[in-house]
Amino acid sequence: MKKLDNISKDRFQALVMKAVDGDLSESEKSTFETLIAQNPIYKKEWEEFKKLKEVTDKVQLYEPTQEEWDMYWNNVYNRLERGLAWLLLSFGTLLILGFATYKFIEEFYLSPNIPLIITIGITAVFSGLFALTLSIIREKLHIRKTDPYKEVQR
């Protein structure tokens, strides 16, 4: 009997989540209504979920105005904090990439088991990706310097 109750409760919990979202099929809706009618605890739980759904539907997140964002970014502490975070993220990423590159060279390029053609091919792929990345960075920096509309805000 206890196992049947657990199955019924698990089924009810799955159905109540679908009911809150309005995703019940006709057969699920029938099962759900039967479970609510047969068990007052389920009915009470369903009423609480409906109230919770009403409250959460009314909640709206505050969106700062452009003026508030401008004031935020004019604060030296905020700019310093964001800059420091980017610096630490970049430094950590470079350390990890450097170590991964070292291990890759140690395990792959120095391995006598890897055919020369594979080594040359992978070197070409990575060289091409590196050159493409540098080209994109160079282009973005050039555009940033020469963009006549960089001071225009949307």
Backbone as CSV, one residue per row, in Angstrom:
resi,resn,N_x,N_y,N_z,CA_x,CA_y,CA_z,C_x,C_y,C_z
1,MET,0.824,-1.200,0.000,0.000,0.000,0.000,0.865,1.260,0.000
2,LYS,1.973,1.236,0.767,2.845,2.388,0.849,3.468,2.718,-0.512
3,LYS,3.872,1.684,-1.256,4.471,1.889,-2.563,3.471,2.522,-3.515
4,LEU,2.209,2.107,-3.445,1.156,2.675,-4.273,0.963,4.153,-3.944
5,ASP,1.005,4.513,-2.637,0.878,5.905,-2.231,2.007,6.747,-2.792
6,ASN,3.242,6.206,-2.773,4.384,6.927,-3.318,4.242,7.138,-4.818
7,ILE,3.760,6.117,-5.522,3.554,6.259,-6.959,2.495,7.316,-7.218
8,SER,1.411,7.281,-6.452,0.340,8.249,-6.594,0.853,9.664,-6.310
9,LYS,1.654,9.822,-5.260,2.196,11.139,-4.902,3.161,11.641,-5.970
10,ASP,4.026,10.775,-6.467,4.953,11.170,-7.522,4.183,11.591,-8.774
11,ARG,3.159,10.818,-9.092,2.323,11.139,-10.259,1.628,12.476,-10.050
12,PHE,1.106,12.707,-8.847,0.438,13.976,-8.553,1.399,15.148,-8.686
13,GLN,2.620,15.000,-8.164,3.593,16.092,-8.232,3.937,16.435,-9.682
14,ALA,4.062,15.411,-10.516,4.331,15.662,-11.938,3.137,16.362,-12.588
15,LEU,1.950,15.915,-12.243,0.750,16.513,-12.834,0.514,17.938,-12.343
16,VAL,0.793,18.193,-11.081,0.562,19.539,-10.559,1.500,20.547,-11.231
17,MET,2.721,20.134,-11.539,3.644,21.026,-12.243,3.129,21.333,-13.657
18,LYS,2.618,20.314,-14.315,2.042,20.524,-15.642,0.789,21.392,-15.560
19,ALA,-0.024,21.188,-14.520,-1.253,21.967,-14.362,-0.929,23.440,-14.121
20,VAL,0.077,23.715,-13.324,0.481,25.094,-13.060,0.880,25.784,-14.360
21,ASP,1.561,25.044,-15.221,1.996,25.613,-16.502,0.914,25.556,-17.576
22,GLY,-0.202,24.856,-17.284,-1.275,24.735,-18.256,-0.957,23.755,-19.372
23,ASP,-0.176,22.728,-19.082,0.281,21.772,-20.097,-0.354,20.383,-19.969
24,LEU,-1.464,20.260,-19.269,-2.078,18.948,-19.097,-2.847,18.529,-20.358
25,SER,-2.672,17.278,-20.737,-3.494,16.718,-21.813,-4.856,16.356,-21.212
26,GLU,-5.785,15.951,-22.046,-7.126,15.615,-21.543,-7.089,14.444,-20.561
27,SER,-6.328,13.399,-20.891,-6.261,12.237,-19.993,-5.553,12.601,-18.692
28,GLU,-4.509,13.422,-18.781,-3.804,13.856,-17.568,-4.708,14.741,-16.714
29,LYS,-5.490,15.585,-17.392,-6.396,16.465,-16.661,-7.431,15.646,-15.889
30,SER,-7.936,14.594,-16.505,-8.897,13.711,-15.852,-8.263,13.032,-14.642
31,THR,-7.061,12.507,-14.817,-6.340,11.861,-13.715,-6.068,12.852,-12.585
32,PHE,-5.657,14.034,-12.954,-5.335,15.081,-11.983,-6.579,15.449,-11.163
33,GLU,-7.691,15.652,-11.830,-8.927,16.007,-11.133,-9.397,14.875,-10.217
34,THR,-9.191,13.643,-10.650,-9.547,12.496,-9.811,-8.684,12.464,-8.554
35,LEU,-7.396,12.688,-8.715,-6.486,12.698,-7.556,-6.862,13.804,-6.576
36,ILE,-7.221,14.965,-7.085,-7.603,16.086,-6.216,-8.909,15.767,-5.486
37,ALA,-9.850,15.175,-6.207,-11.148,14.864,-5.599,-11.016,13.794,-4.519
38,GLN,-10.094,12.874,-4.684,-9.962,11.756,-3.745,-9.106,12.091,-2.526
39,ASN,-8.247,13.076,-2.633,-7.312,13.325,-1.539,-7.334,14.812,-1.158
40,PRO,-7.803,15.148,0.050,-7.861,16.555,0.463,-6.473,17.199,0.602
41,ILE,-5.464,16.399,0.894,-4.095,16.945,0.979,-3.651,17.426,-0.393
42,TYR,-3.946,16.653,-1.427,-3.603,17.046,-2.801,-4.368,18.308,-3.194
43,LYS,-5.624,18.382,-2.787,-6.440,19.554,-3.117,-5.848,20.799,-2.472
44,LYS,-5.440,20.679,-1.219,-4.843,21.820,-0.508,-3.532,22.236,-1.181
45,GLU,-2.722,21.251,-1.529,-1.446,21.538,-2.197,-1.686,22.239,-3.540
46,TRP,-2.696,21.794,-4.279,-3.021,22.406,-5.567,-3.465,23.861,-5.374
47,GLU,-4.260,24.129,-4.348,-4.707,25.498,-4.072,-3.508,26.398,-3.744
48,GLU,-2.554,25.860,-2.985,-1.348,26.640,-2.650,-0.520,26.933,-3.888
49,PHE,-0.405,25.948,-4.777,0.337,26.167,-6.015,-0.337,27.216,-6.894
50,LYS,-1.663,27.208,-6.929,-2.375,28.208,-7.726,-2.115,29.614,-7.181
51,LYS,-2.141,29.748,-5.843,-1.866,31.055,-5.232,-0.436,31.498,-5.543
52,LEU,0.496,30.561,-5.430,1.895,30.873,-5.722,2.065,31.312,-7.174
53,LYS,1.388,30.645,-8.075,1.453,30.987,-9.499,0.922,32.403,-9.732
54,GLU,-0.186,32.768,-9.062,-0.749,34.113,-9.186,0.251,35.174,-8.719
55,VAL,0.892,34.899,-7.592,1.865,35.865,-7.046,3.061,36.003,-7.977
56,THR,3.601,34.880,-8.433,4.797,34.960,-9.285,4.493,35.567,-10.649
57,ASP,3.263,35.434,-11.117,2.899,36.076,-12.389,2.879,37.597,-12.266
58,LYS,2.624,38.102,-11.059,2.563,39.539,-10.840,3.940,40.170,-10.614
59,VAL,4.932,39.346,-10.300,6.271,39.857,-10.008,6.943,40.331,-11.295
60,GLN,7.517,41.526,-11.240,8.255,42.064,-12.383,9.625,42.512,-11.905
61,LEU,10.622,42.261,-12.727,11.971,42.690,-12.387,12.146,44.170,-12.710
62,TYR,12.897,44.839,-11.869,13.167,46.253,-12.077,14.238,46.416,-13.138
63,GLU,13.972,47.196,-14.145,14.939,47.464,-15.214,15.479,48.882,-15.015
64,PRO,16.779,49.018,-14.720,17.339,50.358,-14.504,17.245,51.218,-15.768
65,THR,17.076,52.500,-15.558,17.030,53.436,-16.682,18.443,53.653,-17.217
66,GLN,18.533,54.254,-18.404,19.838,54.528,-18.995,20.640,55.478,-18.110
67,GLU,19.968,56.417,-17.487,20.646,57.362,-16.593,21.261,56.634,-15.397
68,GLU,20.546,55.649,-14.846,21.080,54.883,-13.722,22.292,54.062,-14.148
69,TRP,22.242,53.490,-15.360,23.401,52.748,-15.864,24.592,53.677,-16.059
70,ASP,24.344,54.863,-16.601,25.443,55.824,-16.803,26.070,56.219,-15.478
71,MET,25.235,56.453,-14.461,25.763,56.797,-13.138,26.560,55.629,-12.559
72,TYR,26.079,54.415,-12.793,26.781,53.229,-12.303,28.172,53.143,-12.914
73,TRP,28.273,53.340,-14.235,29.559,53.191,-14.902,30.480,54.385,-14.677
74,ASN,29.957,55.517,-14.225,30.808,56.656,-13.907,31.503,56.482,-12.567
75,ASN,31.048,55.563,-11.755,31.645,55.287,-10.465,32.974,54.537,-10.681
76,VAL,34.047,55.083,-10.142,35.382,54.502,-10.323,35.451,53.086,-9.767
77,TYR,34.846,52.850,-8.616,34.884,51.522,-8.005,34.266,50.483,-8.931
78,ASN,33.143,50.797,-9.541,32.471,49.839,-10.421,33.320,49.511,-11.645
79,ARG,33.942,50.530,-12.221,34.815,50.288,-13.379,36.037,49.480,-12.968
80,LEU,36.616,49.809,-11.813,37.790,49.089,-11.327,37.448,47.631,-11.037
81,GLU,36.312,47.418,-10.413,35.877,46.062,-10.085,35.709,45.226,-11.354
82,ARG,35.048,45.778,-12.357,34.831,45.040,-13.605,36.161,44.814,-14.327
83,GLY,37.015,45.823,-14.328,38.320,45.673,-14.980,39.175,44.606,-14.301
84,LEU,39.173,44.607,-12.973,39.933,43.602,-12.226,39.393,42.202,-12.494
85,ALA,38.076,42.083,-12.556,37.475,40.776,-12.843,37.916,40.275,-14.220
86,TRP,37.883,41.141,-15.224,38.318,40.739,-16.574,39.804,40.392,-16.584
87,LEU,40.602,41.148,-15.841,42.033,40.881,-15.780,42.304,39.504,-15.169
88,LEU,41.648,39.192,-14.060,41.827,37.888,-13.420,41.330,36.752,-14.308
89,LEU,40.195,36.965,-14.961,39.667,35.954,-15.872,40.632,35.714,-17.030
90,SER,41.146,36.775,-17.598,42.091,36.646,-18.714,43.376,35.955,-18.276
91,PHE,43.897,36.345,-17.120,45.131,35.751,-16.623,44.953,34.253,-16.362
92,GLY,43.854,33.897,-15.707,43.590,32.482,-15.438,43.424,31.680,-16.720
93,THR,42.727,32.255,-17.689,42.530,31.580,-18.975,43.864,31.376,-19.683
94,LEU,44.714,32.402,-19.666,46.035,32.278,-20.300,46.878,31.202,-19.617
95,LEU,46.820,31.140,-18.296,47.573,30.103,-17.583,47.093,28.708,-17.984
96,ILE,45.782,28.523,-18.010,45.228,27.213,-18.367,45.558,26.866,-19.818
97,LEU,45.391,27.829,-20.726,45.711,27.567,-22.136,47.203,27.292,-22.327
98,GLY,48.041,28.014,-21.597,49.482,27.782,-21.687,49.858,26.380,-21.231
99,PHE,49.289,25.973,-20.115,49.568,24.629,-19.616,49.034,23.568,-20.573
100,ALA,47.823,23.781,-21.096,47.232,22.823,-22.043,48.084,22.736,-23.306
101,THR,48.599,23.860,-23.771,49.466,23.868,-24.950,50.754,23.109,-24.677
102,TYR,51.331,23.348,-23.515,52.554,22.637,-23.136,52.321,21.132,-23.119
103,LYS,51.220,20.709,-22.473,50.909,19.280,-22.396,50.608,18.698,-23.782
104,PHE,49.936,19.476,-24.616,49.621,19.019,-25.964,50.900,18.786,-26.761
105,ILE,51.813,19.740,-26.681,53.089,19.594,-27.394,53.866,18.411,-26.836
106,GLU,53.900,18.296,-25.522,54.638,17.220,-24.880,54.072,15.846,-25.248
107,GLU,52.748,15.709,-25.224,52.116,14.410,-25.463,51.912,14.111,-26.952
108,PHE,51.667,15.119,-27.745,51.301,14.879,-29.141,52.497,15.022,-30.091
109,TYR,53.133,16.183,-30.056,54.223,16.430,-31.012,55.473,15.609,-30.726
110,LEU,55.711,15.327,-29.485,56.915,14.573,-29.138,56.669,13.066,-29.113
111,SER,55.460,12.652,-29.460,55.131,11.231,-29.470,55.555,10.605,-30.804
112,PRO,56.311,9.517,-30.755,56.723,8.867,-32.006,55.585,8.055,-32.641
113,ASN,54.483,7.874,-31.942,53.362,7.070,-32.451,52.443,7.832,-33.406
114,ILE,52.538,9.154,-33.442,51.664,9.971,-34.280,52.335,10.148,-35.658
115,PRO,51.609,9.840,-36.751,52.188,10.001,-38.089,52.498,11.468,-38.391
116,LEU,53.520,11.694,-39.197,53.969,13.041,-39.537,52.867,13.835,-40.235
117,ILE,52.105,13.197,-41.097,51.052,13.903,-41.838,49.982,14.452,-40.889
118,ILE,49.655,13.718,-39.837,48.685,14.175,-38.835,49.257,15.361,-38.071
119,THR,50.513,15.272,-37.702,51.169,16.365,-36.985,51.175,17.632,-37.826
120,ILE,51.518,17.509,-39.106,51.539,18.668,-40.009,50.127,19.221,-40.187
121,GLY,49.140,18.355,-40.358,47.754,18.794,-40.536,47.226,19.547,-39.335
122,ILE,47.474,19.028,-38.154,47.001,19.698,-36.942,47.737,21.015,-36.742
123,THR,49.018,21.052,-37.069,49.767,22.306,-36.988,49.173,23.329,-37.937
124,ALA,48.803,22.926,-39.139,48.198,23.841,-40.109,46.846,24.362,-39.607
125,VAL,46.035,23.483,-39.041,44.725,23.906,-38.524,44.891,24.926,-37.408
126,PHE,45.743,24.631,-36.442,45.936,25.562,-35.335,46.584,26.868,-35.796
127,SER,47.501,26.795,-36.731,48.110,28.014,-37.266,47.077,28.865,-37.983
128,GLY,46.208,28.221,-38.745,45.149,28.949,-39.437,44.181,29.600,-38.460
129,LEU,43.775,28.880,-37.427,42.889,29.454,-36.411,43.549,30.631,-35.696
130,PHE,44.819,30.492,-35.393,45.555,31.573,-34.732,45.634,32.808,-35.635
131,ALA,45.971,32.594,-36.922,46.065,33.722,-37.864,44.701,34.379,-38.053
132,LEU,43.645,33.594,-38.148,42.304,34.136,-38.303,41.891,34.947,-37.074
133,THR,42.188,34.444,-35.896,41.870,35.162,-34.660,42.619,36.488,-34.608
134,LEU,43.907,36.476,-34.930,44.671,37.730,-34.944,44.112,38.710,-35.965
135,SER,43.707,38.204,-37.125,43.140,39.064,-38.163,41.851,39.732,-37.690
136,ILE,40.995,38.966,-37.033,39.731,39.520,-36.538,39.982,40.558,-35.451
137,ILE,40.895,40.263,-34.537,41.223,41.218,-33.474,41.785,42.499,-34.070
138,ARG,42.698,42.361,-35.038,43.288,43.535,-35.684,42.215,44.365,-36.388
139,GLU,41.296,43.703,-37.080,40.222,44.410,-37.784,39.316,45.144,-36.804
140,LYS,38.944,44.491,-35.687,38.079,45.131,-34.696,38.760,46.341,-34.063
141,LEU,40.064,46.237,-33.786,40.795,47.377,-33.232,40.874,48.525,-34.233
142,HIS,41.081,48.197,-35.490,41.134,49.230,-36.532,39.782,49.927,-36.667
143,ILE,38.703,49.160,-36.653,37.366,49.739,-36.765,37.069,50.615,-35.551
144,ARG,37.494,50.184,-34.389,37.266,50.967,-33.173,37.964,52.324,-33.253
145,LYS,39.160,52.351,-33.843,39.903,53.613,-33.962,39.291,54.542,-34.995
146,THR,38.795,53.990,-36.089,38.356,54.830,-37.213,36.846,54.980,-37.315
147,ASP,36.072,54.411,-36.405,34.615,54.476,-36.480,34.128,55.887,-36.154
148,PRO,33.499,56.581,-37.136,33.044,57.942,-36.876,31.816,57.999,-35.955
149,TYR,31.157,56.870,-35.745,29.931,56.850,-34.948,30.129,56.236,-33.569
150,LYS,31.387,56.082,-33.118,31.626,55.394,-31.853,31.094,56.173,-30.650
151,GLU,30.934,57.481,-30.766,30.424,58.286,-29.667,28.900,58.317,-29.630
152,VAL,28.248,57.847,-30.683,26.796,57.874,-30.759,26.225,56.737,-29.917
153,GLN,25.274,57.077,-29.040,24.628,56.057,-28.225,23.243,55.803,-28.777
154,ARG,22.836,54.537,-28.741,21.492,54.210,-29.226,20.456,54.582,-28.218
